[in-house]
Amino acid sequence: MFLKKDNLVLGIILGFLAPIVGVLSFYFSKFSYAGFGLFLQYMLEQKSLFTAVISVSLIANAIVFTIYINTQKDKTARGVFIATCIYAIVSIALKFFL
């Protein structure tokens, strides 16, 4: 299975996909009554909600990172970490400039 490989590119891909899963899980757990577009609009208007969504997304990446560190897949874990750093920098920039 390709998820068992130790590959930097795989880690970067997983590092960018895990936050999407985190956002979707936050949406379905708290805002499933509203449309997804309305959720995104409300999230961008409310700084506290934006911060909560970022936290859940980064927790999703932390879970993936921990799994790959514990299975000694260091290249994949490094890719997840790189994607997490990029994601964090972009989200901080968005928070301060939006």
Number of C-alpha atoms within 10 A of each C-alpha: 4 7 11 11 13 19 17 19 14 19 27 21 14 22 29 19 16 23 24 17 15 20 20 18 17 17 18 13 10 11 14 13 10 11 10 14 9 11 17 14 10 13 16 16 12 10 14 11 15 17 16 14 20 21 16 19 25 22 15 20 26 19 12 19 24 13 13 22 15 10 11 12 18 17 19 27 28 22 23 29 20 17 22 23 14 15 19 16 12 11 15 13 11 12 14 8 7 8
